[in-house]
Amino acid sequence: MLPKPIYRELVPALLASVIVLGQTASSSPHSLAGLEFPVIMRQGVTAGSTPVGTRIQAKLTIATLVNGVVVPEGAVLSGEVVESVAKSSSNPSRLSIRLDSAQWRNGSAAVRVYLSKWCYPATPLTLGEPAPDPMSQPRASRRSVGGGSLPDPNAPAPSHFPTADSDAGRESPASDGTPYRVPMKDVESTRNRDGIVTLTARRFNLKLDKQTTYVFVE
């Protein structure tokens, strides 16, 4: 049996270790700490109208390292619609998309990533609204990144996007002027036991356009 002074010192240390391990195991899978693929869809997707099983393609906007292999910008990612439910008077809109392969001129890679609620918006819109022509915006308020038109990070933030003073989950622009990603407004994200990520929206029907850069995550 351990002497009482040593016992009194070990018990708090062991309890602290258990608490830390528990916090690590319960960390959110949607914190974007793992593999990310910022992509532009090659076709529009509408919850309820685009059937489950529909094959989907998207274009990678930023080179990404996967298991020691660099998937270059412009690679084509392929996958399918896993869930597609239109909004009704009593149920929310639901949408889940999985990408499972990446192909480019000199190679390919297997991936398994799902549509997240994060994006680099092309224009200050609520998800589900029709996208206007980005070229109609003033030149000073836009910049092209990865094939998509994005807000100038130095311009004032639209009123419905998180601002630097708000408590919403916004990532600030980098020092080199890289635009920030934002969560889709009024969209929730859940992950089931099989790892499938599903987006839900109660105020509108979920739609993906071909101008916005969406973020897929492990």
The 8 nearest C-alpha neighbors of each residue, nearest first, counted from 0:
[[1, 2, 3, 6, 5, 4, 7, 9],
 [2, 0, 6, 3, 5, 4, 7, 9],
 [1, 3, 5, 4, 6, 0, 7, 8],
 [2, 4, 6, 5, 7, 1, 8, 0],
 [5, 3, 7, 6, 2, 8, 1, 9],
 [6, 4, 8, 7, 3, 2, 9, 1],
 [7, 5, 3, 9, 8, 4, 1, 2],
 [6, 8, 4, 5, 9, 10, 3, 11],
 [7, 9, 5, 6, 10, 11, 4, 12],
 [10, 8, 12, 6, 7, 11, 13, 5],
 [9, 11, 13, 12, 7, 8, 14, 6],
 [12, 10, 14, 13, 9, 15, 8, 7],
 [13, 11, 15, 9, 10, 14, 16, 8],
 [14, 12, 16, 10, 15, 11, 9, 17],
 [15, 13, 11, 17, 16, 12, 10, 18],
 [14, 16, 12, 18, 13, 17, 11, 19],
 [17, 15, 13, 19, 14, 18, 20, 12],
 [18, 16, 14, 20, 15, 19, 21, 13],
 [17, 19, 21, 15, 16, 20, 22, 14],
 [20, 18, 22, 16, 21, 17, 23, 15],
 [21, 19, 23, 17, 22, 18, 16, 24],
 [20, 22, 18, 24, 19, 23, 17, 25],
 [21, 23, 19, 25, 20, 24, 18, 26],
 [24, 22, 20, 26, 21, 25, 19, 18],
 [23, 25, 21, 22, 26, 20, 19, 27],
 [24, 26, 22, 23, 21, 27, 28, 20],
 [27, 25, 23, 24, 22, 28, 30, 21],
 [26, 28, 29, 30, 25, 24, 31, 23],
 [29, 27, 30, 26, 31, 190, 32, 217],
 [30, 28, 27, 31, 115, 32, 216, 188],
 [29, 31, 32, 28, 27, 33, 26, 216],
 [32, 30, 29, 33, 216, 35, 28, 34],
 [31, 33, 30, 34, 29, 28, 35, 216],
 [34, 32, 31, 217, 35, 216, 30, 28],
 [33, 35, 217, 216, 36, 32, 31, 65],
 [34, 36, 216, 215, 33, 37, 214, 217],
 [35, 37, 215, 214, 38, 216, 59, 34],
 [38, 36, 214, 213, 60, 59, 212, 215],
 [39, 37, 59, 58, 212, 60, 213, 57],
 [38, 40, 212, 58, 57, 209, 211, 213],
 [39, 41, 57, 209, 42, 38, 56, 58],
 [42, 40, 57, 56, 209, 39, 58, 43],
 [43, 41, 40, 209, 44, 208, 56, 55],
 [42, 44, 208, 207, 209, 45, 40, 41],
 [43, 45, 207, 206, 49, 42, 46, 208],
 [46, 44, 206, 48, 49, 205, 47, 207],
 [47, 45, 83, 85, 84, 205, 48, 94],
 [46, 48, 85, 84, 83, 49, 45, 50],
 [47, 49, 45, 46, 50, 85, 83, 44],
 [48, 50, 45, 47, 44, 46, 83, 51],
 [51, 49, 53, 48, 52, 83, 47, 80],
 [50, 52, 80, 81, 82, 53, 83, 49],
 [51, 53, 80, 79, 50, 54, 81, 82],
 [54, 52, 79, 80, 51, 50, 55, 49],
 [55, 53, 79, 78, 52, 80, 56, 77],
 [54, 56, 79, 78, 77, 53, 57, 80],
 [57, 55, 77, 76, 41, 40, 78, 75],
 [56, 58, 40, 41, 76, 39, 75, 38],
 [57, 59, 75, 38, 39, 73, 74, 76],
 [58, 60, 38, 73, 72, 74, 61, 37],
 [59, 61, 145, 72, 38, 37, 73, 58],
 [62, 60, 72, 59, 63, 37, 145, 71],
 [61, 63, 71, 72, 70, 69, 60, 64],
 [64, 62, 70, 69, 61, 65, 71, 36],
 [63, 65, 69, 68, 70, 67, 66, 62],
 [66, 64, 68, 67, 69, 63, 70, 34],
 [67, 65, 68, 64, 69, 108, 110, 109],
 [66, 68, 65, 64, 69, 70, 63, 108],
 [69, 67, 65, 64, 66, 70, 108, 63],
 [68, 70, 64, 63, 71, 65, 67, 62],
 [69, 71, 63, 62, 64, 68, 74, 72],
 [72, 70, 62, 74, 69, 73, 63, 61],
 [71, 73, 62, 61, 60, 59, 74, 70],
 [72, 74, 59, 58, 60, 71, 75, 103],
 [75, 73, 103, 59, 72, 102, 71, 58],
 [74, 76, 58, 102, 101, 57, 73, 59],
 [75, 77, 101, 57, 56, 100, 58, 98],
 [78, 76, 56, 98, 100, 55, 99, 101],
 [77, 79, 98, 55, 99, 97, 54, 56],
 [80, 78, 54, 55, 53, 52, 97, 96],
 [79, 81, 96, 51, 52, 53, 82, 95],
 [80, 82, 95, 96, 51, 79, 52, 97],
 [83, 81, 95, 94, 51, 80, 84, 93],
 [82, 84, 46, 94, 47, 93, 51, 50],
 [83, 85, 47, 93, 46, 92, 94, 86],
 [86, 84, 47, 92, 46, 204, 87, 93],
 [87, 85, 92, 91, 204, 90, 84, 203],
 [86, 88, 90, 89, 91, 85, 92, 201],
 [87, 89, 90, 86, 91, 201, 202, 85],
 [88, 90, 87, 91, 86, 201, 92, 85],
 [91, 89, 87, 86, 88, 92, 201, 85],
 [92, 90, 201, 86, 200, 199, 93, 87],
 [91, 93, 86, 85, 200, 204, 199, 84],
 [94, 92, 199, 84, 198, 83, 91, 46],
 [93, 95, 83, 82, 198, 197, 46, 84],
 [94, 96, 197, 82, 81, 80, 198, 196],
 [97, 95, 80, 81, 114, 113, 79, 94],
 [96, 98, 113, 78, 79, 112, 99, 80],
 [97, 99, 78, 77, 112, 111, 100, 113],
 [100, 98, 111, 110, 78, 109, 77, 97],
 [101, 99, 109, 110, 77, 76, 108, 98],
 [100, 102, 76, 108, 107, 75, 109, 74],
 [103, 101, 107, 75, 74, 106, 76, 108],
 [102, 104, 74, 106, 105, 107, 75, 101],
 [105, 103, 106, 102, 74, 107, 71, 75],
 [106, 104, 103, 107, 102, 71, 70, 74],
 [105, 107, 103, 104, 102, 108, 70, 101],
 [106, 108, 102, 101, 103, 109, 105, 100],
 [109, 107, 101, 100, 110, 102, 106, 70],
 [108, 110, 100, 99, 101, 107, 111, 65],
 [111, 109, 99, 100, 112, 108, 98, 101],
 [110, 112, 99, 98, 217, 97, 113, 109],
 [111, 113, 217, 216, 98, 215, 97, 110],
 [114, 112, 97, 215, 216, 96, 196, 115],
 [113, 115, 215, 96, 214, 95, 216, 97],
 [116, 114, 215, 117, 214, 113, 216, 188],
 [115, 117, 182, 183, 188, 186, 118, 198],
 [118, 116, 182, 115, 214, 181, 183, 213],
 [117, 119, 213, 180, 214, 212, 181, 120],
 [118, 120, 180, 212, 211, 181, 213, 121],
 [121, 119, 211, 122, 118, 149, 212, 123],
 [120, 122, 149, 211, 148, 210, 147, 119],
 [121, 123, 120, 124, 149, 150, 133, 130],
 [124, 122, 157, 120, 121, 125, 160, 150],
 [125, 123, 122, 126, 128, 130, 120, 127],
 [124, 126, 128, 184, 127, 123, 183, 185],
 [127, 125, 128, 124, 183, 206, 205, 184],
 [126, 128, 206, 205, 204, 125, 203, 129],
 [127, 129, 126, 125, 130, 124, 206, 203],
 [130, 128, 131, 127, 124, 208, 126, 125],
 [129, 131, 128, 132, 124, 122, 208, 210],
 [132, 130, 133, 129, 135, 122, 134, 136],
 [131, 133, 134, 135, 130, 136, 122, 210],
 [134, 132, 135, 136, 131, 148, 122, 121],
 [133, 135, 136, 132, 137, 138, 148, 141],
 [134, 136, 133, 132, 137, 131, 138, 141],
 [135, 137, 134, 133, 138, 140, 141, 132],
 [138, 136, 139, 140, 135, 141, 134, 133],
 [137, 139, 140, 141, 136, 142, 134, 135],
 [140, 138, 137, 141, 151, 142, 154, 136],
 [141, 139, 151, 138, 137, 150, 154, 136],
 [142, 140, 150, 151, 149, 138, 139, 148],
 [141, 143, 149, 148, 151, 150, 144, 140],
 [142, 144, 148, 147, 149, 146, 145, 141],
 [145, 143, 147, 146, 148, 142, 149, 60],
 [144, 146, 60, 147, 143, 61, 72, 59],
 [145, 147, 144, 143, 148, 60, 39, 210],
 [148, 146, 144, 145, 143, 210, 149, 121],
 [147, 149, 143, 121, 142, 141, 144, 133],
 [150, 148, 121, 142, 141, 143, 147, 120],
 [151, 149, 141, 140, 152, 142, 122, 121],
 [150, 152, 141, 140, 154, 153, 142, 149],
 [153, 151, 178, 154, 150, 172, 176, 179],
 [154, 152, 151, 155, 176, 172, 156, 150],
 [153, 155, 151, 152, 156, 140, 150, 139],
 [156, 154, 157, 153, 152, 151, 158, 162],
 [155, 157, 154, 158, 162, 160, 161, 152],
 [158, 156, 160, 159, 123, 155, 161, 162],
 [157, 159, 160, 156, 161, 162, 155, 123],
 [158, 160, 157, 161, 123, 184, 156, 125],
 [161, 159, 157, 158, 162, 156, 181, 123],
 [162, 160, 167, 165, 169, 159, 163, 168],
 [163, 161, 165, 164, 160, 156, 169, 167],
 [162, 164, 165, 161, 171, 169, 166, 170],
 [165, 163, 162, 166, 161, 167, 169, 168],
 [166, 164, 162, 167, 163, 161, 168, 169],
 [165, 167, 168, 164, 161, 163, 162, 169],
 [168, 166, 165, 161, 169, 162, 182, 160],
 [169, 167, 166, 170, 182, 181, 161, 165],
 [170, 168, 181, 161, 167, 171, 180, 182],
 [169, 171, 179, 180, 172, 168, 181, 173],
 [172, 170, 179, 169, 173, 163, 178, 180],
 [173, 171, 179, 178, 177, 176, 152, 174],
 [172, 174, 177, 175, 176, 171, 178, 179],
 [173, 175, 176, 172, 177, 171, 178, 152],
 [176, 174, 173, 177, 172, 178, 152, 153],
 [177, 175, 173, 174, 172, 178, 152, 153],
 [176, 178, 173, 172, 175, 179, 152, 174],
 [179, 177, 172, 152, 176, 180, 151, 150],
 [180, 178, 172, 170, 171, 177, 181, 119],
 [179, 181, 119, 118, 170, 117, 169, 178],
 [180, 182, 169, 117, 118, 119, 183, 179],
 [183, 181, 117, 116, 184, 118, 180, 168],
 [184, 182, 116, 186, 117, 181, 185, 126],
 [183, 185, 186, 125, 182, 126, 160, 159],
 [186, 184, 200, 183, 187, 202, 201, 125],
 [187, 185, 200, 184, 183, 199, 198, 116],
 [186, 188, 199, 198, 200, 185, 189, 116],
 [187, 189, 198, 197, 116, 199, 196, 186],
 [190, 188, 197, 196, 198, 191, 187, 195],
 [189, 191, 196, 195, 194, 197, 192, 188],
 [192, 190, 194, 193, 195, 189, 196, 197],
 [191, 193, 194, 190, 195, 196, 189, 28],
 [194, 192, 191, 195, 190, 196, 197, 189],
 [193, 195, 191, 192, 190, 196, 217, 113],
 [196, 194, 190, 191, 193, 197, 113, 192],
 [195, 197, 190, 189, 113, 95, 194, 188],
 [198, 196, 95, 189, 94, 188, 190, 195],
 [199, 197, 188, 94, 187, 93, 95, 186],
 [198, 200, 93, 187, 92, 186, 91, 188],
 [199, 201, 186, 92, 91, 202, 203, 185],
 [202, 200, 91, 203, 92, 199, 86, 90],
 [201, 203, 200, 204, 185, 91, 86, 92],
 [204, 202, 201, 200, 205, 127, 86, 92],
 [203, 205, 92, 86, 85, 127, 206, 46],
 [204, 206, 46, 127, 92, 45, 203, 200],
 [207, 205, 45, 127, 44, 46, 204, 208],
 [208, 206, 44, 43, 45, 209, 205, 127],
 [207, 209, 43, 210, 211, 206, 40, 44],
 [208, 210, 40, 211, 39, 43, 41, 42],
 [211, 209, 208, 147, 121, 212, 39, 148],
 [210, 212, 121, 120, 209, 213, 39, 208],
 [213, 211, 39, 119, 38, 118, 37, 120],
 [214, 212, 118, 38, 37, 211, 39, 119],
 [213, 215, 37, 118, 36, 117, 115, 38],
 [216, 214, 114, 113, 36, 115, 112, 35],
 [217, 215, 35, 112, 113, 34, 115, 36],
 [216, 112, 34, 111, 113, 33, 35, 215]]
